[in-house]
């Protein structure tokens, strides 16, 4: 599983999860933070356990297991986690207006992964529906979906070659993007006018930008396999070589069409349009 899949969002609150024993386990502290808006959800969780133990005699910790999860400092720590059933029990003890919508959300995200494992096409269908609802052009969606598949193939190859930390995946991705377009991912987002951290650069790429990104990542995958690259440094070399192949294609195309491929064009207008429609319907 791509580590990016280990982070889901409920009403702008990030919740860590991990695939363990054939089911999702969610960070209890993150769930508490999402439901209570507490400035110190870790302390809230501690007091909640004490209150339940002393009041009703229920030990909420029995619904949890300790699993390693990435923290804000990039390191992994043992964290209280619970599966869907366990989280349902815990949120019964939290007085929050968000409890019911959270239960519906949790049931959905907890079950989707199981469905997708049984039928991988479902994952692609969900992504396609997501982009269709936002109003993206069909031809663009087809390229975006193909790009996702190529990206997954690359990240799986990296994982098989010792790349584990989310930071290392970001470093390698930056090398490909930098070699292809001459910009790091964050610089490219700024170039396109994307100001929020949760905005995905690829969701705002033009057709040619998506195609060249695919070329760079597919080339990187094949070069990595051919050179039998292992570890961060060797994979980084292969990433630069893959990105350079995409760069050469880009430069040759730019000479033929007489304009740069890297564009400030984005799809922010789709987000605004969707919001306006939702506001009118409210």
C-alpha positions as CSV (number, residue, x, y, z in Angstrom):
1,X,0.0,0.0,0.0
2,X,1.2,3.5,-0.9
3,X,1.9,5.3,2.4
4,X,-0.2,8.2,1.1
5,X,-3.2,5.9,1.4
6,X,-2.4,5.7,5.2
7,X,-3.8,9.2,5.7
8,X,-7.5,10.0,5.3
9,X,-9.4,13.2,5.9
10,X,-12.6,13.8,7.9
11,X,-13.8,17.4,7.7
12,X,-10.3,18.7,7.1
13,X,-8.9,16.6,10.0
14,X,-6.1,14.2,9.1
15,X,-6.5,10.7,10.5
16,X,-3.7,8.1,10.3
17,X,-4.5,4.5,9.5
18,X,-2.6,1.3,8.9
19,X,-3.5,-1.9,7.2
20,X,-3.0,-4.6,9.9
21,X,-4.4,-8.2,10.1
22,X,-6.5,-7.7,6.9
23,X,-8.3,-4.6,8.2
24,X,-7.8,-0.9,8.8
25,X,-6.7,0.3,12.2
26,X,-7.0,4.0,12.9
27,X,-5.1,6.3,15.2
28,X,-7.3,6.9,18.3
29,X,-5.6,10.2,19.1
30,X,-6.4,11.5,15.6
31,X,-10.0,10.3,15.9
32,X,-10.3,12.1,19.2
33,X,-8.8,15.3,17.7
34,X,-11.3,15.1,14.7
35,X,-14.3,14.7,17.0
36,X,-13.4,17.1,19.8
37,X,-11.3,19.8,18.2
38,X,-9.2,19.5,21.4
39,X,-5.9,21.4,21.3
40,X,-4.4,18.4,23.1
41,X,-6.2,15.2,21.9
42,X,-3.5,13.0,23.5
43,X,-4.4,14.4,26.9
44,X,-8.1,14.2,26.1
45,X,-7.8,10.5,25.3
46,X,-5.9,9.9,28.5
47,X,-8.6,11.6,30.6
48,X,-11.4,9.8,28.6
49,X,-9.9,6.4,29.5
50,X,-9.6,7.4,33.2
51,X,-13.2,8.7,33.2
52,X,-14.7,5.6,31.7
53,X,-12.6,3.3,33.9
54,X,-13.7,5.1,37.1
55,X,-17.2,5.9,36.0
56,X,-18.6,2.8,34.2
57,X,-15.8,0.4,34.8
58,X,-15.0,0.1,31.1
59,X,-11.4,-0.1,30.0
60,X,-11.3,1.6,26.6
61,X,-7.7,0.4,26.1
62,X,-9.0,-3.1,25.5
63,X,-10.3,-1.9,22.2
64,X,-6.8,-0.8,21.1
65,X,-3.5,-2.2,19.9
66,X,-0.1,-0.5,19.8
67,X,1.1,0.0,16.2
68,X,3.9,2.1,14.8
69,X,2.8,5.2,13.0
70,X,4.6,8.1,11.5
71,X,4.5,11.3,13.6
72,X,4.9,14.9,12.7
73,X,8.6,14.7,13.2
74,X,8.9,12.0,10.5
75,X,9.7,9.3,13.0
76,X,7.5,6.3,13.8
77,X,6.1,5.7,17.3
78,X,3.9,3.1,19.0
79,X,0.4,4.6,18.8
80,X,-2.9,3.5,20.3
81,X,-4.9,2.2,17.3
82,X,-8.3,0.5,16.9
83,X,-10.2,-1.2,14.1
84,X,-13.5,0.1,12.9
85,X,-15.5,-1.8,15.6
86,X,-13.1,-0.6,18.3
87,X,-13.3,3.0,17.1
88,X,-17.2,2.8,17.1
89,X,-17.0,1.8,20.8
90,X,-14.6,4.6,21.7
91,X,-16.6,7.4,20.0
92,X,-19.7,6.3,22.0
93,X,-17.8,7.8,25.0
94,X,-17.1,11.1,23.3
95,X,-19.9,13.7,23.5
96,X,-19.7,15.3,20.0
97,X,-22.2,16.5,17.4
98,X,-19.7,15.0,14.8
99,X,-20.2,11.5,16.1
100,X,-22.9,10.4,13.7
101,X,-21.4,11.7,10.5
102,X,-18.1,10.3,11.6
103,X,-19.6,6.9,12.1
104,X,-20.9,6.9,8.5
105,X,-17.6,8.1,7.2
106,X,-15.7,5.5,9.2
107,X,-17.9,2.7,8.0
108,X,-17.2,3.8,4.4
109,X,-13.4,4.2,4.6
110,X,-13.1,1.1,6.7
111,X,-14.9,-1.1,4.2
112,X,-13.7,0.3,0.9
113,X,-10.2,-1.2,1.2
114,X,-11.6,-4.6,1.6
115,X,-13.8,-4.2,-1.4
116,X,-10.8,-2.9,-3.4
117,X,-8.6,-5.9,-2.5
118,X,-11.4,-8.3,-3.7
119,X,-11.9,-6.2,-6.8
120,X,-9.1,-3.7,-7.7
121,X,-11.2,-2.1,-10.5
122,X,-13.4,-0.6,-7.8
123,X,-10.6,1.7,-6.6
124,X,-10.1,3.0,-10.2
125,X,-13.9,3.5,-10.6
126,X,-14.1,5.5,-7.4
127,X,-11.2,7.8,-8.5
128,X,-12.9,8.2,-11.9
129,X,-16.2,9.2,-10.3
130,X,-14.4,11.7,-8.0
131,X,-12.9,13.5,-11.0
132,X,-16.1,13.3,-13.0
133,X,-18.0,14.9,-10.2
134,X,-15.5,17.8,-10.1
135,X,-16.0,18.4,-13.8
136,X,-12.6,17.3,-15.2
137,X,-12.6,16.5,-19.0
138,X,-12.9,12.8,-19.8
139,X,-9.7,12.7,-21.8
140,X,-7.8,14.3,-18.9
141,X,-9.3,11.7,-16.4
142,X,-8.1,8.8,-18.6
143,X,-4.6,10.2,-18.5
144,X,-4.8,10.9,-14.7
145,X,-5.9,7.3,-14.0
146,X,-3.1,5.9,-16.2
147,X,-0.7,8.1,-14.3
148,X,-1.9,6.7,-11.0
149,X,-1.3,3.1,-12.2
150,X,2.2,4.0,-13.3
151,X,2.9,5.8,-10.0
152,X,1.7,2.8,-8.0
153,X,4.0,0.5,-10.0
154,X,6.9,2.7,-9.3
155,X,6.3,3.1,-5.5
156,X,5.9,-0.7,-5.2
157,X,9.2,-1.1,-6.9
158,X,10.8,1.4,-4.5
159,X,9.3,-0.4,-1.5
160,X,10.8,-3.7,-2.8
161,X,14.2,-2.0,-2.9
162,X,14.3,-0.7,0.7
163,X,12.4,2.6,0.4
164,X,10.1,2.8,3.5
165,X,10.0,6.3,4.9
166,X,7.5,8.8,3.4
167,X,10.2,11.4,3.3
168,X,12.3,9.2,1.1
169,X,9.4,8.7,-1.3
170,X,9.1,12.5,-1.5
171,X,12.8,12.9,-2.1
172,X,12.7,10.5,-5.1
173,X,9.6,12.1,-6.5
174,X,11.3,15.5,-6.3
175,X,14.3,14.1,-8.2
176,X,12.1,13.0,-11.1
177,X,10.1,16.2,-11.1
178,X,13.2,18.4,-10.9
179,X,14.9,16.5,-13.7
180,X,11.8,16.6,-15.9
181,X,10.5,20.2,-15.3
182,X,13.4,21.9,-13.5
183,X,11.2,22.4,-10.4
184,X,10.7,20.6,-7.1
185,X,7.2,19.6,-6.4
186,X,6.6,22.5,-3.9
187,X,8.1,25.0,-6.4
188,X,5.9,23.7,-9.1
189,X,2.8,24.0,-6.9
190,X,3.7,27.6,-6.2
191,X,4.3,28.2,-9.9
192,X,0.7,27.0,-10.5
193,X,-0.8,29.1,-7.8
194,X,-1.6,26.2,-5.4
195,X,-1.4,27.6,-1.9
196,X,-2.9,24.9,0.2
197,X,-0.9,21.9,1.4
198,X,-3.6,19.4,0.6
199,X,-3.7,20.4,-3.1
200,X,-2.3,17.7,-5.3
201,X,0.0,19.0,-8.1
202,X,-1.1,16.3,-10.5
203,X,-4.7,17.3,-10.2
204,X,-3.8,20.6,-11.8
205,X,-1.5,19.4,-14.6
206,X,-2.2,19.9,-18.2
207,X,-2.4,16.9,-20.6
208,X,1.3,17.2,-21.6
209,X,2.5,17.7,-18.0
210,X,0.6,14.5,-17.0
211,X,2.1,12.6,-20.0
212,X,5.7,13.7,-19.3
213,X,5.2,12.8,-15.6
214,X,4.2,9.3,-16.7
215,X,7.2,9.1,-19.0
216,X,9.5,10.1,-16.2
217,X,8.0,7.6,-13.7
218,X,7.7,4.7,-16.1
219,X,11.3,5.3,-17.3
220,X,12.4,5.4,-13.6
221,X,10.7,2.1,-12.9
222,X,12.3,0.3,-15.8
223,X,15.8,1.8,-15.2
224,X,15.5,0.9,-11.5
225,X,14.8,-2.7,-12.4
226,X,17.4,-2.8,-15.1
227,X,20.1,-1.4,-12.9
228,X,18.8,-3.4,-9.9
229,X,19.0,-0.2,-7.8
230,X,18.9,-0.7,-4.0
231,X,18.4,1.9,-1.3
232,X,17.8,5.6,-1.4
233,X,21.0,6.7,-3.2
234,X,20.9,4.2,-6.0
235,X,17.2,4.7,-6.5
236,X,17.9,8.5,-6.6
237,X,20.3,8.0,-9.5
238,X,17.7,6.0,-11.4
239,X,15.1,8.7,-10.6
240,X,17.3,11.4,-12.1
241,X,17.9,9.3,-15.2
242,X,14.2,8.6,-15.6
243,X,13.3,12.2,-15.2
244,X,16.1,13.2,-17.7
245,X,14.5,11.0,-20.4
246,X,11.2,12.9,-19.8
247,X,13.1,16.2,-19.9
248,X,14.7,15.4,-23.3
249,X,11.2,14.6,-24.7
250,X,9.9,17.8,-23.3
251,X,12.7,20.0,-24.8
252,X,12.3,18.4,-28.2
253,X,8.6,19.0,-28.1
254,X,9.0,22.6,-27.0
255,X,11.3,23.2,-30.0
256,X,8.7,21.9,-32.3
257,X,5.7,23.7,-30.9
258,X,7.5,26.9,-29.9
259,X,6.2,27.2,-26.4
260,X,7.1,25.9,-22.9
261,X,5.2,22.8,-21.6
262,X,5.3,23.8,-18.0
263,X,2.2,25.9,-17.6
264,X,0.6,28.0,-14.9
265,X,-2.8,26.6,-16.0
266,X,-4.6,24.8,-13.3
267,X,-8.1,23.4,-12.4
268,X,-8.8,25.6,-9.4
269,X,-11.9,26.9,-11.3
270,X,-13.5,23.5,-11.0
271,X,-13.2,23.6,-7.2
272,X,-14.7,27.1,-7.2
273,X,-17.5,26.0,-9.6
274,X,-18.3,23.0,-7.5
275,X,-18.5,25.1,-4.3
276,X,-20.8,27.6,-6.0
277,X,-23.2,24.8,-7.0
278,X,-23.2,23.4,-3.5
279,X,-23.8,26.9,-2.0
280,X,-26.8,27.4,-4.3
281,X,-28.2,24.0,-3.4
282,X,-27.9,24.7,0.4
